[in-house]
Amino acid sequence: MLAILLVFGSSEMWGQILTFEFSGLTGSEVSAPSNSNDANLTSSIITRGSGNDIEVYGITSVFGGPPTAATPTFDPAAGTYYAAQNVTISTTTPLATIYYTTDGSDPDNTDTEYTVPVAIAGTTTLKAIAYAAGFDPSSIGSALYTFPTINEVADIATLRIGATDGTIYKLVGEAVLTFQQTFRNQKFIQDGSLAGILIDDPTGIFTTSYNVGDGITGIIGSLTLFNGMLEFVPVADPGVATSAGNAIVPVIITATEFLTNFDNYESQVVEIQDLIFADGGSSFANGIVYPVTEAGLTDFNFRTTFFDVNYIGTTIPVKAVNIVGIPNERFGSAYYLTARDAADITRTPVIPLGTSGIILAILLISAVLFIRRGKLF
């Protein structure tokens, strides 16, 4: 005769259906082999009722002792964070009660009972233990949450003079996105301090999508230099844009100013006017340096630094142009201006030859009227 038992009291055997062979056994309590493949279950003591009926009341001895509750786990997991976290603690043992500590001490059932996520805002060792009826207490789960020191700066101009030694900075003011490209998830930002900086995000820390002209507040990261170019490497996603549609007005500078005070303009949108390309008539290609001359006097370099912008493959202008672009640097001393798109390159306005005479005449007439009003003659 077979007895069938559905196990409820053991975490290791929970939900299993066991069968026990009674044929040829006598007595009210017998040891009967089961069909379990569990190595811990070699035999089971079950109770048989009187007569020909078999009543199974439960396994009274299987593993040589009660099972152990499952060790608590934490979500989010231990790690380095830059904003407060609400940590959920859980165990796979049904109906277990969890107790925890936040001071690094080992918890027991006299400590704080877990009922809601635990708020963690500073470096903390969170420990937890699970208790359940019919189980030994679990092993203690532990998770270290590290919150580095964050140095707040008001604007990009202040950020740019920070250390490149791994110090974490938070740009508390709003910065406007002026250009972005998929290469290394790079973004250029600037703010009212008349300074800009490149955000280099190769691992995709920024998960929020932004549009050019969006305002972004609370960017956290560290500074590094790459080929002389100052970069801000993010460590956390700043979240949704805090404004949109901000106007991006370039600062108009000369080529001489560009070359002499390059660090003042690096990564900021500027405009340099009346430029002639030495390679006019050929086509733009990616990653190429093109010499330009400002008003026939000052030479510097335009470079197609940004990948897959819409003027790549188009004809380089032959006549004078004004260029809006972002100053960028390579190898510590090679300074370049790069347009963000084709709309940044426009023809320099030309004054017709006859116009200068008209302007001069207007100025002379104005002078005569002014003198007459003053009764000088």
KEKE-3310 file (N, C-alpha, C; in steps of 0.2 Angstrom, whole numbers, plus 5000, padded with zeros to 4 digits):
npx = (5004:5002:5007:5003:5011:5011:5023:5024:5031:5045:5059:5068:5061:5049:5033:5034:5028:5028:5029:5025:5030:5020:5018:5019:5023:5021:5013:5010:5018:5030:5045:5046:5052:5054:5050:5058:5071:5080:5095:5096:5085:5083:5075:5058:5048:5032:5015:5003:4986:4973:4967:4962:4964:4975:4982:4990:5000:5011:5028:5039:5052:5065:5076:5085:5084:5077:5075:5084:5081:5080:5094:5092:5091:5096:5089:5091:5107:5122:5134:5141:5134:5126:5115:5101:5095:5081:5080:5075:5072:5072:5067:5067:5060:5044:5032:5042:5049:5059:5073:5083:5099:5107:5119:5130:5131:5127:5111:5097:5082:5078:5080:5076:5061:5058:5048:5045:5053:5071:5078:5092:5105:5118:5135:5133:5132:5121:5113:5104:5092:5083:5068:5058:5043:5046:5059:5076:5085:5090:5106:5116:5113:5122:5126:5135:5133:5140:5143:5151:5160:5154:5157:5150:5148:5144:5143:5149:5161:5167:5168:5177:5189:5192:5199:5208:5208:5200:5191:5174:5162:5147:5137:5127:5120:5109:5113:5115:5111:5121:5126:5126:5132:5132:5144:5153:5143:5144:5142:5140:5139:5134:5134:5127:5139:5147:5155:5160:5159:5164:5155:5159:5154:5156:5151:5138:5131:5122:5105:5093:5085:5090:5087:5095:5096:5090:5088:5099:5100:5110:5121:5132:5149:5166:5182:5192:5207:5209:5220:5223:5210:5198:5187:5171:5166:5152:5144:5131:5114:5106:5093:5076:5075:5076:5072:5067:5071:5080:5088:5103:5116:5129:5146:5154:5170:5187:5199:5212:5209:5204:5215:5224:5218:5212:5208:5198:5187:5185:5175:5163:5150:5155:5157:5166:5171:5171:5179:5191:5192:5206:5205:5194:5181:5184:5179:5171:5177:5176:5185:5196:5208:5206:5214:5210:5208:5207:5199:5210:5221:5224:5228:5221:5214:5201:5192:5184:5178:5167:5157:5148:5140:5129:5136:5146:5154:5149:5152:5166:5166:5170:5170:5171:5166:5155:5158:5150:5153:5161:5175:5188:5200:5216:5229:5235:5239:5234:5223:5206:5191:5175:5161:5143:5133:5127:5121:5128:5138:5139:5137:5148:5142:5142:5146:5140:5149:5144:5138:5145:5148:5135:5133:5142:5138:5126:5131:5138:5127:5120:5129:5129:5116:5116:5126:5119:5108:5115:5118:5131:5134)
npy = (4994:5012:5027:5045:5060:5078:5090:5103:5109:5111:5121:5115:5105:5110:5109:5097:5081:5066:5048:5034:5017:5005:4991:4976:4981:4983:4989:5005:5016:5018:5016:5021:5019:5033:5041:5052:5061:5068:5070:5071:5065:5050:5041:5041:5044:5040:5041:5028:5024:5014:4998:4994:5006:5020:5033:5048:5058:5067:5071:5066:5066:5070:5078:5078:5089:5106:5116:5129:5147:5157:5167:5185:5196:5211:5226:5241:5233:5231:5245:5259:5275:5290:5297:5297:5281:5270:5255:5239:5224:5207:5189:5172:5163:5158:5168:5173:5184:5198:5206:5220:5230:5246:5250:5242:5232:5215:5209:5203:5195:5205:5217:5231:5228:5224:5232:5242:5249:5253:5269:5275:5287:5290:5284:5267:5252:5239:5227:5211:5199:5184:5176:5162:5152:5136:5135:5137:5152:5163:5165:5180:5193:5205:5222:5235:5251:5265:5282:5294:5309:5324:5338:5353:5364:5380:5384:5382:5388:5388:5375:5371:5374:5365:5350:5336:5324:5313:5318:5321:5331:5341:5349:5362:5372:5376:5369:5372:5361:5361:5353:5336:5320:5303:5296:5290:5294:5308:5325:5343:5356:5372:5387:5402:5407:5410:5399:5383:5365:5348:5334:5317:5302:5287:5274:5276:5282:5292:5290:5297:5305:5319:5335:5346:5362:5360:5362:5356:5350:5348:5339:5326:5321:5318:5326:5325:5325:5323:5322:5335:5341:5346:5336:5331:5318:5308:5301:5298:5298:5313:5315:5321:5334:5351:5362:5368:5372:5382:5397:5397:5407:5412:5417:5430:5431:5435:5427:5428:5430:5418:5409:5415:5415:5402:5393:5400:5398:5385:5372:5380:5388:5397:5411:5415:5426:5430:5421:5411:5396:5386:5375:5377:5372:5358:5343:5341:5329:5317:5319:5327:5340:5357:5371:5388:5406:5421:5435:5437:5438:5431:5415:5399:5383:5373:5359:5343:5337:5331:5317:5311:5323:5334:5341:5334:5327:5337:5352:5362:5378:5391:5405:5419:5415:5415:5406:5397:5388:5375:5376:5365:5353:5345:5334:5344:5356:5359:5368:5369:5373:5368:5365:5363:5359:5360:5372:5380:5386:5400:5412:5426:5442:5453:5470:5480:5489:5502:5505:5510:5524:5529:5527:5536:5548:5550:5551:5563:5572:5571:5576:5590:5594:5593:5603:5614:5615:5618:5630:5634:5640)
npz = (5000:4996:5003:5001:5002:5003:5004:5016:5026:5024:5018:5009:5003:4999:4993:4986:4981:4990:4990:5000:5004:5011:5011:5019:5031:5048:5063:5072:5070:5058:5048:5032:5016:5004:4988:4985:4978:4985:4994:5007:5012:5018:5024:5031:5045:5047:5052:5054:5053:5063:5058:5041:5035:5030:5038:5035:5045:5044:5042:5054:5056:5046:5041:5051:5059:5060:5045:5037:5036:5021:5016:5018:5004:4995:4987:4978:4974:4984:4983:4974:4976:4971:4975:4986:4991:4992:4999:4996:5006:5005:5007:5001:5009:5014:5023:5032:5044:5044:5051:5054:5054:5053:5057:5056:5065:5069:5066:5076:5081:5090:5085:5073:5064:5048:5037:5028:5013:5016:5019:5013:5014:5016:5017:5022:5031:5028:5036:5038:5044:5043:5050:5053:5057:5061:5056:5056:5061:5047:5038:5040:5030:5021:5015:5008:5006:4997:4998:4990:4994:4988:4978:4977:4963:4957:4943:4926:4923:4935:4938:4928:4933:4942:4950:4942:4947:4951:4959:4964:4957:4957:4947:4951:4945:4931:4915:4897:4883:4869:4858:4852:4850:4844:4845:4858:4866:4867:4873:4872:4883:4890:4900:4909:4913:4903:4899:4893:4892:4888:4889:4892:4889:4888:4893:4894:4905:4906:4904:4901:4888:4878:4870:4859:4866:4877:4895:4908:4924:4939:4936:4939:4941:4936:4932:4918:4908:4890:4878:4880:4880:4891:4900:4906:4915:4918:4932:4936:4931:4927:4926:4920:4908:4914:4907:4891:4874:4874:4869:4859:4858:4849:4854:4847:4841:4836:4825:4831:4844:4847:4845:4855:4867:4869:4879:4886:4878:4874:4870:4870:4861:4848:4836:4821:4809:4792:4784:4774:4766:4763:4755:4747:4736:4736:4745:4761:4773:4786:4801:4796:4794:4790:4783:4787:4784:4792:4786:4777:4785:4798:4801:4805:4810:4804:4809:4805:4817:4823:4821:4806:4804:4795:4784:4779:4765:4757:4747:4750:4754:4743:4743:4755:4772:4787:4802:4814:4828:4838:4848:4849:4855:4852:4857:4865:4860:4848:4841:4836:4826:4825:4815:4820:4812:4794:4794:4802:4794:4785:4771:4771:4772:4758:4755:4742:4729:4726:4738:4748:4745:4746:4759:4764:4760:4767:4779:4778:4775:4787:4796:4792:4794:4808:4812:4807:4815:4827:4824:4819:4808)
capx = (5000:5006:5004:5006:5012:5013:5027:5023:5035:5052:5060:5071:5056:5042:5029:5035:5024:5031:5025:5029:5028:5018:5017:5022:5025:5016:5014:5007:5024:5034:5049:5045:5056:5050:5052:5062:5078:5084:5100:5095:5079:5084:5069:5054:5044:5025:5010:4998:4980:4971:4963:4965:4965:4982:4982:4997:4999:5016:5035:5041:5060:5068:5083:5089:5083:5073:5078:5086:5078:5084:5097:5089:5094:5094:5088:5097:5112:5127:5138:5142:5128:5127:5109:5098:5092:5076:5082:5070:5075:5067:5069:5062:5056:5037:5030:5047:5050:5066:5075:5089:5102:5111:5126:5135:5131:5124:5105:5093:5074:5076:5081:5071:5058:5058:5041:5045:5060:5075:5081:5100:5107:5125:5138:5130:5132:5115:5113:5097:5092:5076:5066:5051:5041:5049:5065:5082:5086:5095:5112:5115:5114:5125:5127:5138:5131:5145:5141:5157:5160:5152:5159:5146:5150:5138:5143:5154:5167:5170:5169:5183:5196:5192:5205:5207:5211:5195:5186:5167:5158:5140:5135:5121:5116:5107:5117:5111:5114:5122:5127:5127:5133:5132:5151:5155:5138:5146:5137:5143:5135:5137:5129:5128:5145:5151:5160:5157:5163:5162:5153:5161:5150:5157:5147:5130:5128:5115:5100:5088:5086:5089:5087:5099:5092:5087:5092:5100:5102:5113:5125:5137:5154:5173:5185:5198:5210:5211:5223:5222:5203:5194:5180:5167:5164:5146:5143:5124:5110:5103:5085:5073:5077:5073:5069:5068:5070:5084:5092:5110:5119:5137:5150:5158:5177:5192:5204:5217:5207:5203:5221:5227:5214:5208:5205:5192:5182:5185:5168:5158:5148:5157:5157:5172:5168:5175:5184:5192:5195:5212:5203:5188:5180:5184:5173:5172:5177:5177:5192:5201:5210:5206:5216:5206:5211:5202:5200:5217:5227:5226:5227:5220:5212:5194:5192:5178:5179:5161:5155:5142:5136:5126:5140:5151:5153:5147:5157:5169:5164:5176:5170:5171:5160:5155:5157:5148:5156:5163:5182:5190:5208:5219:5237:5237:5241:5231:5216:5201:5184:5171:5154:5139:5129:5128:5118:5133:5142:5135:5141:5149:5138:5146:5143:5141:5154:5141:5135:5150:5147:5129:5133:5146:5134:5121:5134:5139:5121:5118:5133:5127:5110:5118:5129:5115:5104:5119:5119:5138:5135)
capy = (5000:5018:5034:5050:5066:5084:5093:5110:5112:5112:5125:5111:5100:5113:5108:5090:5075:5060:5042:5029:5010:5002:4984:4971:4984:4983:4994:5011:5021:5014:5019:5019:5023:5038:5041:5058:5061:5072:5066:5072:5061:5043:5037:5045:5042:5042:5037:5024:5023:5007:4994:4994:5013:5023:5041:5051:5065:5071:5068:5068:5067:5069:5080:5078:5096:5111:5119:5136:5152:5159:5173:5191:5200:5218:5229:5239:5229:5235:5248:5266:5279:5298:5300:5293:5275:5266:5248:5233:5218:5201:5182:5167:5159:5161:5170:5175:5190:5201:5211:5223:5235:5250:5253:5237:5227:5209:5209:5197:5197:5211:5223:5234:5224:5227:5233:5246:5250:5257:5275:5276:5293:5291:5277:5263:5244:5237:5220:5208:5191:5181:5171:5160:5147:5129:5136:5140:5159:5163:5168:5187:5196:5212:5226:5241:5257:5270:5288:5298:5316:5327:5345:5357:5370:5384:5385:5378:5392:5386:5368:5370:5375:5359:5345:5331:5318:5309:5322:5321:5337:5342:5356:5363:5376:5373:5370:5371:5357:5364:5349:5330:5315:5296:5294:5290:5298:5315:5331:5349:5360:5379:5391:5409:5409:5410:5393:5377:5359:5342:5328:5311:5297:5281:5269:5277:5284:5296:5286:5301:5308:5326:5338:5352:5368:5358:5363:5350:5353:5343:5334:5324:5318:5319:5329:5322:5328:5319:5325:5342:5343:5345:5332:5330:5311:5308:5295:5297:5301:5319:5315:5324:5341:5356:5367:5366:5377:5388:5400:5396:5413:5411:5423:5432:5432:5435:5421:5430:5429:5411:5406:5417:5413:5396:5389:5403:5397:5378:5368:5385:5390:5404:5413:5418:5429:5432:5415:5408:5390:5385:5369:5378:5368:5351:5341:5339:5322:5316:5319:5331:5347:5362:5378:5394:5412:5426:5442:5437:5440:5426:5408:5394:5377:5371:5352:5340:5333:5328:5312:5311:5329:5334:5344:5329:5325:5343:5356:5367:5385:5395:5412:5420:5412:5415:5399:5396:5381:5373:5375:5359:5353:5338:5334:5349:5362:5359:5371:5368:5375:5363:5367:5357:5356:5364:5379:5384:5389:5404:5416:5432:5447:5457:5476:5482:5494:5508:5506:5514:5531:5531:5528:5542:5554:5550:5553:5570:5576:5571:5581:5596:5596:5594:5609:5620:5615:5621:5637:5636:5644)
capz = (5000:4996:5006:4998:5007:5000:5010:5017:5032:5023:5013:5004:5000:4999:4987:4983:4983:4992:4991:5005:5003:5017:5010:5023:5037:5054:5069:5071:5068:5054:5044:5026:5011:5000:4981:4985:4976:4989:4997:5014:5014:5017:5027:5035:5050:5046:5056:5051:5058:5064:5053:5034:5033:5032:5039:5036:5048:5043:5043:5060:5056:5039:5040:5057:5062:5056:5039:5039:5032:5016:5018:5015:4999:4995:4980:4974:4978:4987:4978:4975:4974:4972:4977:4991:4989:4996:4999:4998:5008:5004:5007:4998:5014:5015:5029:5036:5046:5043:5055:5051:5057:5049:5060:5055:5070:5067:5069:5078:5081:5094:5081:5069:5060:5041:5035:5022:5011:5021:5016:5014:5011:5017:5018:5027:5030:5030:5038:5039:5045:5042:5055:5051:5061:5059:5052:5060:5058:5041:5039:5040:5023:5022:5009:5009:5001:4998:4995:4990:4995:4982:4979:4973:4960:4954:4936:4922:4924:4942:4936:4923:4936:4947:4949:4937:4951:4953:4964:4961:4957:4955:4944:4953:4941:4924:4909:4891:4878:4863:4853:4855:4845:4847:4847:4865:4870:4869:4874:4874:4887:4892:4904:4909:4916:4897:4898:4891:4893:4884:4893:4888:4892:4884:4896:4894:4912:4905:4901:4899:4881:4878:4864:4859:4868:4884:4901:4912:4931:4944:4933:4944:4938:4938:4927:4916:4902:4885:4872:4881:4880:4897:4899:4912:4914:4922:4936:4937:4926:4930:4925:4915:4907:4918:4903:4884:4869:4876:4863:4859:4855:4849:4856:4841:4842:4831:4825:4835:4851:4847:4846:4860:4874:4868:4885:4888:4873:4873:4871:4870:4855:4846:4829:4819:4803:4786:4784:4768:4766:4758:4751:4744:4730:4737:4749:4768:4775:4793:4804:4792:4796:4784:4785:4785:4785:4793:4783:4774:4790:4803:4799:4810:4807:4805:4808:4805:4823:4824:4816:4803:4803:4788:4779:4777:4758:4753:4744:4754:4751:4740:4745:4763:4776:4794:4805:4821:4830:4845:4849:4852:4856:4852:4858:4870:4858:4841:4842:4830:4826:4822:4815:4822:4806:4789:4795:4805:4789:4781:4767:4774:4769:4754:4753:4735:4729:4727:4744:4753:4743:4748:4766:4766:4758:4772:4785:4777:4776:4794:4799:4790:4798:4815:4812:4806:4821:4832:4822:4819:4802)
cpx = (5004:5003:5007:5006:5014:5016:5026:5028:5043:5054:5064:5066:5049:5039:5030:5030:5028:5027:5029:5025:5027:5018:5022:5025:5019:5018:5011:5012:5029:5039:5049:5049:5051:5053:5057:5069:5083:5089:5099:5089:5080:5079:5065:5049:5037:5021:5004:4992:4979:4967:4967:4967:4972:4981:4989:4997:5005:5023:5037:5049:5062:5075:5087:5089:5079:5078:5080:5083:5083:5087:5094:5094:5092:5094:5086:5102:5117:5131:5139:5137:5129:5120:5106:5095:5087:5078:5077:5074:5070:5071:5064:5059:5049:5036:5036:5047:5057:5067:5082:5092:5106:5117:5131:5135:5126:5117:5102:5086:5073:5077:5075:5068:5057:5050:5041:5052:5064:5078:5088:5102:5115:5128:5136:5131:5125:5115:5106:5097:5084:5074:5059:5050:5043:5055:5070:5083:5091:5102:5111:5117:5117:5127:5130:5136:5136:5143:5147:5155:5159:5153:5154:5149:5144:5138:5149:5161:5171:5172:5176:5190:5196:5198:5203:5210:5206:5190:5179:5164:5151:5139:5128:5117:5114:5112:5113:5115:5115:5124:5128:5128:5133:5139:5152:5149:5140:5141:5141:5137:5138:5132:5130:5134:5150:5157:5156:5161:5160:5160:5154:5158:5150:5153:5140:5127:5122:5111:5094:5090:5085:5089:5091:5094:5089:5092:5093:5103:5105:5117:5131:5143:5161:5176:5191:5201:5211:5214:5223:5215:5200:5188:5177:5164:5158:5147:5136:5120:5106:5096:5083:5075:5073:5071:5070:5068:5074:5088:5099:5113:5126:5140:5154:5165:5181:5196:5210:5215:5206:5209:5225:5224:5210:5204:5198:5186:5181:5178:5162:5156:5151:5156:5163:5170:5173:5181:5185:5195:5201:5210:5196:5187:5180:5179:5175:5172:5178:5184:5197:5202:5210:5208:5211:5210:5206:5204:5207:5222:5229:5224:5226:5217:5204:5195:5185:5178:5173:5159:5148:5137:5134:5130:5145:5149:5150:5153:5160:5168:5171:5176:5170:5165:5161:5154:5155:5150:5158:5171:5184:5198:5210:5227:5239:5239:5238:5224:5212:5195:5181:5164:5149:5135:5130:5126:5123:5138:5138:5140:5142:5146:5143:5142:5145:5145:5150:5138:5139:5149:5140:5129:5137:5142:5129:5125:5136:5133:5119:5123:5131:5121:5112:5121:5124:5110:5108:5121:5127:5139:5128)
cpy = (5006:5023:5039:5056:5072:5088:5101:5113:5113:5116:5121:5107:5103:5111:5101:5085:5069:5054:5037:5022:5007:4994:4980:4974:4984:4988:5001:5017:5017:5018:5017:5023:5027:5038:5048:5057:5065:5068:5066:5067:5054:5039:5042:5041:5044:5038:5034:5023:5016:5004:4994:5001:5016:5030:5043:5058:5069:5068:5071:5069:5065:5071:5080:5085:5100:5114:5126:5141:5154:5166:5179:5193:5207:5221:5236:5236:5234:5239:5256:5270:5286:5301:5295:5287:5272:5258:5243:5227:5212:5194:5178:5163:5162:5162:5172:5182:5192:5206:5214:5228:5240:5253:5248:5232:5221:5209:5202:5199:5202:5217:5225:5229:5227:5226:5237:5247:5255:5263:5275:5282:5294:5284:5273:5256:5242:5229:5217:5201:5190:5176:5169:5153:5140:5129:5139:5147:5159:5166:5176:5189:5203:5215:5233:5246:5263:5276:5293:5305:5319:5335:5349:5363:5374:5384:5382:5382:5389:5379:5367:5371:5370:5355:5339:5324:5313:5312:5322:5328:5337:5349:5358:5368:5373:5374:5368:5366:5360:5360:5342:5325:5308:5293:5295:5294:5305:5320:5337:5353:5367:5382:5398:5412:5410:5405:5387:5371:5353:5337:5321:5305:5290:5275:5270:5278:5288:5291:5290:5304:5315:5329:5344:5358:5366:5360:5357:5353:5347:5338:5333:5320:5320:5322:5325:5326:5322:5323:5333:5345:5341:5342:5331:5323:5310:5301:5294:5301:5307:5319:5320:5331:5346:5362:5365:5372:5383:5390:5399:5402:5412:5418:5424:5434:5432:5428:5422:5428:5421:5407:5408:5415:5407:5393:5393:5401:5389:5375:5373:5386:5397:5405:5417:5420:5430:5427:5413:5401:5389:5380:5370:5375:5360:5349:5339:5332:5322:5316:5322:5338:5352:5369:5383:5400:5417:5433:5443:5438:5434:5419:5404:5388:5375:5363:5349:5335:5328:5323:5312:5317:5330:5338:5340:5327:5331:5347:5361:5373:5388:5402:5413:5418:5414:5408:5400:5388:5380:5372:5369:5358:5346:5339:5340:5355:5363:5361:5371:5371:5370:5365:5361:5354:5361:5371:5383:5388:5393:5409:5423:5438:5451:5464:5478:5488:5501:5510:5511:5522:5533:5532:5534:5548:5555:5553:5561:5574:5576:5576:5588:5598:5597:5601:5615:5621:5619:5628:5639:5640:5645)
cpz = (5000:5000:5002:5002:5003:5006:5010:5022:5030:5017:5007:5000:4999:4992:4984:4986:4984:4992:4995:5004:5009:5017:5015:5029:5042:5059:5067:5068:5064:5050:5037:5021:5006:4993:4980:4982:4980:4994:5005:5017:5013:5019:5031:5040:5049:5051:5052:5056:5059:5058:5046:5031:5035:5032:5040:5039:5047:5044:5049:5061:5049:5039:5046:5061:5057:5050:5041:5034:5027:5018:5014:5009:4998:4987:4981:4978:4980:4981:4979:4972:4975:4974:4982:4988:4994:4994:5001:5000:5008:5006:5004:5003:5015:5022:5034:5038:5046:5048:5052:5055:5052:5051:5060:5060:5067:5070:5071:5078:5087:5091:5077:5064:5053:5039:5028:5019:5015:5017:5018:5010:5012:5017:5023:5025:5033:5031:5039:5040:5045:5048:5052:5056:5057:5055:5057:5057:5052:5043:5038:5033:5025:5015:5011:5004:5003:4995:4995:4991:4988:4983:4974:4970:4957:4947:4932:4923:4930:4941:4933:4927:4942:4945:4945:4941:4954:4957:4960:4962:4955:4953:4946:4949:4934:4919:4902:4886:4872:4857:4856:4849:4848:4849:4854:4869:4872:4869:4875:4878:4889:4896:4904:4911:4910:4897:4896:4893:4889:4890:4889:4892:4889:4887:4896:4901:4911:4901:4899:4892:4882:4871:4864:4861:4875:4889:4905:4918:4935:4941:4938:4940:4940:4932:4925:4909:4897:4879:4873:4882:4887:4896:4906:4911:4920:4926:4938:4932:4930:4930:4920:4914:4911:4914:4896:4880:4870:4870:4864:4855:4855:4851:4850:4843:4836:4831:4830:4842:4852:4849:4853:4867:4873:4874:4887:4884:4872:4875:4871:4863:4853:4838:4827:4811:4798:4785:4777:4769:4761:4753:4748:4737:4731:4742:4756:4769:4782:4795:4800:4795:4790:4786:4783:4787:4786:4790:4779:4778:4794:4801:4805:4807:4809:4804:4809:4811:4824:4819:4813:4803:4796:4783:4776:4770:4754:4751:4749:4751:4748:4742:4753:4766:4783:4797:4812:4822:4837:4845:4852:4851:4855:4853:4862:4867:4851:4842:4835:4832:4822:4821:4817:4817:4800:4790:4799:4801:4784:4777:4771:4770:4765:4753:4746:4735:4729:4733:4749:4751:4746:4756:4768:4765:4764:4778:4784:4778:4783:4798:4798:4794:4805:4816:4812:4812:4827:4830:4822:4812:4798)
residu = (MET:LEU:ALA:ILE:LEU:LEU:VAL:PHE:GLY:SER:SER:GLU:MET:TRP:GLY:GLN:ILE:LEU:THR:PHE:GLU:PHE:SER:GLY:LEU:THR:GLY:SER:GLU:VAL:SER:ALA:PRO:SER:ASN:SER:ASN:ASP:ALA:ASN:LEU:THR:SER:SER:ILE:ILE:THR:ARG:GLY:SER:GLY:ASN:ASP:ILE:GLU:VAL:TYR:GLY:ILE:THR:SER:VAL:PHE:GLY:GLY:PRO:PRO:THR:ALA:ALA:THR:PRO:THR:PHE:ASP:PRO:ALA:ALA:GLY:THR:TYR:TYR:ALA:ALA:GLN:ASN:VAL:THR:ILE:SER:THR:THR:THR:PRO:LEU:ALA:THR:ILE:TYR:TYR:THR:THR:ASP:GLY:SER:ASP:PRO:ASP:ASN:THR:ASP:THR:GLU:TYR:THR:VAL:PRO:VAL:ALA:ILE:ALA:GLY:THR:THR:THR:LEU:LYS:ALA:ILE:ALA:TYR:ALA:ALA:GLY:PHE:ASP:PRO:SER:SER:ILE:GLY:SER:ALA:LEU:TYR:THR:PHE:PRO:THR:ILE:ASN:GLU:VAL:ALA:ASP:ILE:ALA:THR:LEU:ARG:ILE:GLY:ALA:THR:ASP:GLY:THR:ILE:TYR:LYS:LEU:VAL:GLY:GLU:ALA:VAL:LEU:THR:PHE:GLN:GLN:THR:PHE:ARG:ASN:GLN:LYS:PHE:ILE:GLN:ASP:GLY:SER:LEU:ALA:GLY:ILE:LEU:ILE:ASP:ASP:PRO:THR:GLY:ILE:PHE:THR:THR:SER:TYR:ASN:VAL:GLY:ASP:GLY:ILE:THR:GLY:ILE:ILE:GLY:SER:LEU:THR:LEU:PHE:ASN:GLY:MET:LEU:GLU:PHE:VAL:PRO:VAL:ALA:ASP:PRO:GLY:VAL:ALA:THR:SER:ALA:GLY:ASN:ALA:ILE:VAL:PRO:VAL:ILE:ILE:THR:ALA:THR:GLU:PHE:LEU:THR:ASN:PHE:ASP:ASN:TYR:GLU:SER:GLN:VAL:VAL:GLU:ILE:GLN:ASP:LEU:ILE:PHE:ALA:ASP:GLY:GLY:SER:SER:PHE:ALA:ASN:GLY:ILE:VAL:TYR:PRO:VAL:THR:GLU:ALA:GLY:LEU:THR:ASP:PHE:ASN:PHE:ARG:THR:THR:PHE:PHE:ASP:VAL:ASN:TYR:ILE:GLY:THR:THR:ILE:PRO:VAL:LYS:ALA:VAL:ASN:ILE:VAL:GLY:ILE:PRO:ASN:GLU:ARG:PHE:GLY:SER:ALA:TYR:TYR:LEU:THR:ALA:ARG:ASP:ALA:ALA:ASP:ILE:THR:ARG:THR:PRO:VAL:ILE:PRO:LEU:GLY:THR:SER:GLY:ILE:ILE:LEU:ALA:ILE:LEU:LEU:ILE:SER:ALA:VAL:LEU:PHE:ILE:ARG:ARG:GLY:LYS:LEU:PHE)
# end
